[in-house]
Amino acid sequence: MSRPQHFGWFLARGFGPQGWGYPSLDWDYDWTRPEIYQEAARTLEQAGFDLVIIEDAPSLGSAETIDLRVRHAFGGPKHDPLLLAPYLFQATRHLGVVPTVNPAAYLPYTAARQFSTLQHLSDHRLGLNVVTDTGSARHFSAADQLGHDAAYDRAEEWLDGIRSLWRSWGQDALVQDRETGVFADGSKLRAVRHRGEHFAFDGPLNAVPFTEGEPAIVSPGGSGRGLGFAGANSDVQLALAPLDEASVRAYRAKIHEAAIAAGRSPADITILFAIQPVITSSPEEADRLVAASAHPDDAALVQIARKQSSDLETDLTALDLDRPLDLSIFGEHVSQGSIRRLVGDRGNDAPLRAHLTALARTGRIADRSGFVGTAEEFADLIEELGDWGNDGVLLWGDFHPVSLHRTLDELVPVLRRRGLLRREYVDGGLQANLRAF
């Protein structure tokens, strides 16, 4: 039987308008209310998923580009995922819930206390997706925006500070002896005095220690500094890489080397490769969808341009589809990685139509050119990844129940029959389930 894999779901729209722009919107769920998210979370737990990660972006971007982000709800609005987490914990018993948090938005002492509270309330099922988005900095202070690596330095100091507060209660500090009436031994609380480059605070923390481990730390960074951060700090690393054997093994080797350099074991980090499969009822249906994607009409290209306009904070819909794309239209604030994903290797003379058409194209799971295929074909891919030493995958999409069932209804039984997807959870919270196999 194949080795079990860990499965997660990335809520790509965040705590935002689930189903917007799709026919499923007529199910009439209210995205601002908890019920739609609770129903989806129960589905993931029934399916045996380890965790759901809730994307977030605190900012709507610059004044010049706000309309691009909200017009079709690609970049906003988004409500705070940390405040959604308790509702998901209430609806489930085992699923890990991982809101995205930005170190710029939370002072370490406040963060340590809030996260500690949620860890206890959830029976140790909290995770934290730590992002270093610098574009949101202006919302939190008047300080200059940090550069890429400096933002990671701040995140590392922030996390080190939070952990020092979590650990400020000594091993025997919590007594809870009813006979003597002693609740805690104050002499065994450690005084924390942090004076760093970015933060200054004192402890100890006014919250009791954990019994089943600290909240799981998740990170998405793929740069050299981001991989270093993951190696030193993360329990889960979100991976974006081509899913061929050489790329998967090379990516995993980089994470493992970073963990060893930080004095940790490679086994301390669960690596999840992000995939968005389109599960079809037959190979013939998959072939039809892939063939159709090779020749998108202008309406389909405009829809892709809208999403890209939000990501790139640049209005692509105002450009001529058949003229070469002038890269000078992208401001310095635009992610170079996002620009590279748009233009690929097509060169400066390629028209915008060519770039958008390339993004529209899908491929077949069966020949490893993409992620359209049957549940059996997807299970073949998961088995292959497992043979290469992989830990698991992160599926992604919105949290509308229709989206989840469209992906999971045929897939879960196939994965379980092959021994790839858990049927039972272990006690001990998210950390324990990440280490269960």
C-alpha positions, 0 to 999 in steps of 0.5 A, a space after each residue: 500500500 502507498 505511503 499516506 500523504 498530508 493534504 491541505 486546502 489553501 483558501 485562495 480568496 481569503 475571508 472574501 466573497 466566496 463564489 463571486 463571478 461563478 454560477 455557484 453564487 446563486 446558492 445564496 451563501 453570505 460570505 460575511 457570515 461563518 456558516 459557509 466556512 463552517 460547512 466547508 471546514 466540516 467537509 475537509 475534516 470528513 475528507 481527512 485533510 490536515 489543515 486549511 490555510 486562509 490567505 490574506 492581504 490586509 491592503 487594497 493596494 495603492 490609491 491608483 489601483 484599488 479599483 482594479 482589486 475590488 471591481 471583480 473581487 480578485 484582490 479584495 475585500 477581505 475580512 480578518 482570517 484570525 477572527 474567522 478561526 474560532 468559528 472553524 474550530 467550533 465546527 470541527 474537532 481535528 482540522 488544523 486552521 491556519 490564518 495568515 498573519 503579517 508581523 507588521 500588523 501585530 505587536 509580539 506581546 499581543 500576538 503571543 497572547 492572542 495566538 496562545 488563547 486560540 491554541 488553547 480554545 482549539 485544543 491545539 489546532 492553530 497554525 500561523 501562515 507567516 507572510 512578510 508582505 511589505 506593501 501593507 506596511 503603510 497601514 500599520 505605521 509611518 515607518 519606511 517600507 522594509 526591503 524583501 530580506 529586511 522584512 524576513 529579518 523582522 519576521 524572524 525577530 517577531 517569531 523569536 520574541 513570540 516564542 520567548 513569551 510562550 516559553 516564559 513559563 518554566 516547566 513546573 510553573 503551572 502547579 494547580 494543586 488543589 490541596 495546597 491551593 497553589 495555582 502557579 509558582 511565580 518564581 518559575 516564570 522567566 522575565 523576558 526583556 526583548 530589545 531588538 532592531 524592530 521590537 521592544 517588549 517585556 514578559 512574562 506572558 499572561 497566558 498558561 503554557 501549552 500541553 500539546 505543543 506550540 501553534 504550527 508555523 507555516 511559510 510560503 516563501 520561495 526566495 533564498 531568504 524565504 527558504 532560510 526562514 522556513 528551514 529555521 522556523 517552519 513546521 509546514 512549507 508551502 512549495 511552488 515548483 514544477 512537479 517533475 522528479 528533479 524539481 521536487 527533489 531539488 526543492 526538498 533538498 534546499 529546505 532540508 539543507 536550510 533546516 540542518 543549517 539551523 540545527 533542526 532535522 529535515 523531518 521537522 518540516 512538512 513540505 506541501 506542493 501547491 496544486 489546483 486540479 480539475 477533476 473530470 469524470 472521464 479521460 475524454 472529458 479531460 481531453 476536451 477541456 484541455 483542447 478547448 483551453 488552447 483556443 480561448 475567446 476574447 471574453 476568456 482572455 479579458 477575464 484572465 486579464 482582470 485577475 492579472 490586473 489585480 495581482 499586478 496592480 496594473 490595468 491590462 484590460 485597457 491594453 490592445 490584446 494584439 500589441 506587444 506588452 510594454 513592460 515599462 507599464 509596471 511600476 517598481 512596486 509590482 512583484 517581479 515574480 508576478 511579471 515573470 509568471 505573466 510574460 514567461 519566456 515569450 520575449 518583449 515582442 509578444 502581444 498581450 494576447 499571447 501571454 494571456 493565452 499561455 495562462 489560459 492553457 491547461 494540460 493533462 495530468 496523465 502526461 504531466 503537462 498540467 492538472 486536468 484529469 480523472 481522480 484515478 489520474 490524480 491519485 497516480 500523480 500523488 503516488 508518484 510524488 510520494 515515491 520521490 519522498 514528498 510529504 503531501 500537497 496543498 489543493 487550492 480554490 475558494 471555500 464555496 461548498 460547490 468548489 470543494 465537492 467538485 474537487 473532492 467527491 470522486 477524489 477522496 474515495 480513490 485516494 483512500 482506497 489507495 492508502 494515500 489519504 488518512 481515515 483517522 486523526 490522532 490526538 494531540 492537535 495539528 502538530 501531532 497529525 503532521 507528525 503522524 506519518 
